[in-house]
Amino acid sequence: MVTTPGLPQYGAAIVVGLIALLSLKEVFSASEKWNKYLNNSFNMAIVPLLFSFVAIVVFNVIAIIRP
């Protein structure tokens, strides 16, 4: 079995974490405790996961296109 090093092996964890954080951000944004500091904290966690998700999608598309 051959695995490529890097992001694709952690793809499921990244997707689950991204979905969880986006869901929490949506729920908390409707509460009265929401403020710009909480928004910035969520963005600091979401942006790197979003970049990783995009990298995984690009990697998988290239793996499918390339024979």
C-alpha positions in Angstrom: 0.0 0.0 0.0 1.4 3.4 -1.0 0.3 6.6 0.7 1.4 10.0 -0.3 2.7 12.3 2.4 0.9 15.5 3.2 -2.7 16.7 3.6 -4.8 14.0 1.9 -4.3 11.5 4.8 -5.8 13.9 7.2 -8.6 14.9 4.9 -11.5 13.5 7.0 -10.3 15.1 10.2 -10.0 18.5 8.4 -13.4 18.3 6.9 -15.0 17.3 10.2 -13.2 20.1 12.0 -14.2 22.6 9.4 -17.8 21.6 9.4 -17.9 21.6 13.3 -16.3 25.1 13.5 -18.6 26.6 10.8 -21.6 25.1 12.5 -20.5 26.5 15.9 -19.8 29.9 14.4 -23.3 30.0 12.9 -25.0 29.0 16.2 -22.9 31.4 18.3 -23.5 34.3 15.8 -27.2 34.1 16.7 -26.6 34.4 20.4 -26.2 37.5 22.5 -22.7 36.5 23.5 -21.4 37.1 19.9 -18.9 39.9 19.5 -16.0 40.8 17.2 -13.4 39.0 19.4 -15.3 35.7 19.2 -15.7 36.2 15.5 -11.9 36.7 15.1 -11.2 33.7 17.2 -13.4 31.5 15.0 -11.9 33.0 11.9 -8.3 32.2 13.1 -9.3 28.5 13.4 -11.4 28.3 10.3 -9.1 30.0 7.7 -6.2 27.4 8.0 -8.7 24.5 7.8 -10.3 26.1 4.8 -6.9 26.4 3.0 -6.1 22.8 3.9 -9.5 21.8 2.5 -8.9 23.6 -0.8 -5.4 22.0 -1.0 -7.0 18.5 -0.5 -9.6 19.2 -3.2 -6.9 20.4 -5.6 -4.7 17.4 -4.8 -7.6 15.0 -5.4 -8.6 16.6 -8.7 -5.0 16.5 -10.0 -4.8 12.8 -8.9 -7.9 12.0 -10.9 -6.9 14.0 -14.0 -3.3 12.7 -14.1 -3.1 9.0 -15.2 
